[in-house]
Amino acid sequence: MSEPRNIVVLTGAGISAESGIDTFRDAGGLWEQHRVEDVATPEGFARDPELVQRFYDARREAVQRVSPNPAHEALAKLDAEWEGELLIVTQNVDDLHERAGARRVLHMHGELLSALCARCEARHSWSETLLDQPACPGCGAQALRPDVVWFGEMPYQMERIYAHLRRADLFVSIGTSGAVYPAAGFVRDARELGARTLELNLERSEGSYWFNESRQGRASELVPEWVKEILTPSV
Ligand SMILES: [Zn+2]
């Protein structure tokens, strides 16, 4: 088998869970005791914006108190040393990949530390509360919402993700249950387009069947092992 050049890595809740971040598993689940419909849909936000802002204010504050774990650090090392193409597509809204030092990261579900203006559609780095309706630094409107993709909204930068999947010869899925689309479909797309596919997850997932290889265990152990493997030239 030839050496891979172009890698797409998909990361999900499992990689952040080991840093102490709680996320929902899928639609219909609970997130910090809230129903996903109430805090992660446009309808929920329209119904009770205060509840939703309070919820994300708490998540935004919590994310600033946790640290990247060895899985994030290993991917940052891969990013620094991999000379081929690499894209780390994350479903996570925390900034732990970046804080570990990774640069080639795409947040398909948005970011907690960003605010999106519903009026002018500008995005602003944001680490404070949104509950008190601060003005948008761009247009002045008091229309800032969390810059996260809710159920029923289109994930970000899908064209760029598919462009990378088309060129990928290795697709690696880390800590994701394979239950939330469109990310759950990436493995099939990558395979059909000719990539080898590898899953690193705590347990076999709904999508395990689609992978060429599936390894079970903690991300903080499996990811450093895999990164070491791929960065070691084979003889
Ligand atoms: Zn604005």
Residues whose N, C-alpha, C, O or C-beta is under 5 A from the ligand:
A	BS01	ZN	C117 R119 C120 E121 C136 G138 C139 G140
